[in-house]
Amino acid sequence: MFKNDREMTTEAHEAETVIAPSVRVEGDFVSEGNVRIEGEVKGSISTERDLIVGEAAKITAGVQARNGVIAGELHGNLRVFDRLELASTARIYGDIQAKVLSVAPGAMMKGQLIIGLEVPVAEKRAASAEAETEERPPVARGPRSVREKKIEELLQQ
């Protein structure tokens, strides 16, 4: 859909981690590479690269990724630092934050949208560091910066 579509598609096909349709994962899932989910995940998901969620996938988790393509069902907040594409079969029940959003006809979303915000590099690193630290809350559970908190307050008014 975008100029970078070929680049993202190429990277997505190079998935380093695949959760197959018959696999069920529970807990905090952290990856530095591309992730493809076709099965079921409960907990939290954080990847520094691209996330692909297949049509049959069911996710109950806070999710954070650089880019994302969602075709399955997601219950939880979704934070994408660059591009997010929602396929016609996508079902999102939670808040979405992304720099760029593409929604195919038929996709369903229930929650708040924050689109177009640039996430500073320092904040990306801090979010990644939080995903690696067990003492901190799970990734993608709420606003991380003062700017996001102010935006959230304005949206609630």
C-alpha positions in Angstrom: 0.0 0.0 0.0 2.9 2.3 0.7 6.2 2.9 -0.9 7.9 0.8 1.8 5.4 -2.0 1.4 7.9 -4.2 -0.5 10.6 -3.6 2.1 8.2 -4.6 5.0 6.9 -7.6 3.1 10.4 -8.8 2.4 11.3 -8.5 6.1 8.1 -10.1 7.2 8.8 -13.2 5.1 12.1 -13.4 6.9 10.3 -14.2 10.2 12.8 -15.3 12.8 10.1 -16.5 15.2 6.9 -18.3 14.1 4.1 -19.3 16.5 2.3 -21.9 14.5 -1.5 -22.4 14.4 -1.3 -25.3 16.8 0.9 -23.5 19.4 -0.3 -21.6 22.5 2.1 -19.3 24.3 1.5 -17.7 27.7 3.7 -15.1 29.3 5.9 -12.2 28.2 7.2 -12.7 24.7 10.2 -10.5 23.8 12.1 -10.6 20.4 14.7 -8.6 18.6 13.7 -10.0 15.2 10.6 -10.5 13.1 7.7 -12.4 14.6 4.8 -14.2 12.8 1.9 -15.4 15.0 -0.6 -17.9 13.6 -1.5 -19.5 17.0 -2.6 -18.1 20.4 -0.7 -15.8 22.7 -1.6 -14.6 26.2 0.5 -12.1 28.1 2.6 -9.5 26.3 4.4 -9.3 23.0 7.3 -7.0 22.2 9.5 -7.0 19.1 12.0 -4.5 17.8 11.2 -5.5 14.2 8.0 -6.5 12.4 5.0 -8.4 13.7 2.6 -10.4 11.4 -0.6 -11.7 12.9 -2.4 -14.3 10.8 -6.1 -14.6 10.2 -6.6 -17.5 12.7 -4.4 -16.0 15.4 -5.9 -15.0 18.7 -3.9 -12.7 21.0 -4.8 -11.5 24.4 -1.8 -9.3 25.2 -0.3 -5.8 25.1 1.6 -5.6 21.9 4.6 -3.5 20.8 6.4 -3.6 17.5 8.2 -1.5 14.9 5.8 -2.4 12.1 2.7 -4.6 12.1 0.3 -6.4 9.9 -2.8 -7.7 11.8 -5.2 -10.1 10.2 -6.4 -11.9 13.3 -8.0 -11.1 16.6 -6.3 -9.0 19.3 -7.5 -8.2 22.8 -5.2 -5.6 24.3 -3.4 -2.4 23.5 -1.3 -2.2 20.3 1.7 0.2 20.0 3.5 0.4 16.6 6.3 2.8 16.2 6.1 3.1 12.4 3.4 1.5 10.2 0.4 -0.6 11.1 -1.8 -2.4 8.5 -5.1 -3.9 9.5 -6.4 -6.5 7.1 -10.1 -6.9 6.4 -10.2 -9.8 8.8 -8.6 -7.9 11.7 -10.5 -7.6 15.0 -8.9 -5.2 17.5 -10.3 -4.8 21.0 -8.0 -2.2 22.6 -6.3 1.1 22.1 -4.1 1.6 19.0 -1.1 3.9 18.7 0.9 4.1 15.5 2.7 6.6 13.3 0.9 5.5 10.2 -2.3 3.4 10.0 -3.8 1.6 7.0 -7.2 0.0 7.4 -8.7 -2.4 4.9 -12.5 -2.4 4.4 -14.0 -4.9 6.9 -11.5 -4.5 9.6 -13.0 -3.9 13.1 -11.5 -1.7 15.9 -13.0 -1.0 19.3 -10.8 1.4 21.3 -9.0 4.7 21.1 -6.8 5.6 18.2 -3.6 7.8 18.4 -2.2 8.1 14.9 0.6 10.2 13.6 2.7 10.6 16.6 6.5 10.3 16.2 7.9 8.2 19.0 11.4 9.5 19.9 14.3 7.1 19.6 15.1 7.5 23.3 11.5 6.4 24.1 11.8 3.4 21.8 15.0 2.3 23.6 13.4 2.9 27.0 10.3 0.8 25.9 12.6 -2.0 24.8 14.6 -1.9 28.0 11.3 -2.1 30.0 10.4 -5.3 28.1 13.7 -6.9 29.2 13.3 -5.9 32.9 11.0 -8.1 35.0 10.5 -5.5 37.7 8.6 -3.1 35.4 5.0 -3.6 34.2 4.4 -5.4 30.9 4.9 -3.6 27.6 2.2 -1.6 25.8 -0.1 -1.4 28.9 -0.4 2.4 28.9 1.1 5.8 28.0 4.9 6.1 28.4 5.6 9.8 27.9 4.3 13.1 29.3 3.2 14.1 25.8 1.1 10.9 25.4 -0.5 11.4 28.9 -1.5 15.0 27.9 -3.0 13.7 24.6 -4.9 11.0 26.4 -6.3 13.6 28.9 -7.4 15.8 26.0 -9.1 12.9 24.3 -11.0 12.0 27.4 -12.5 15.5 27.8 
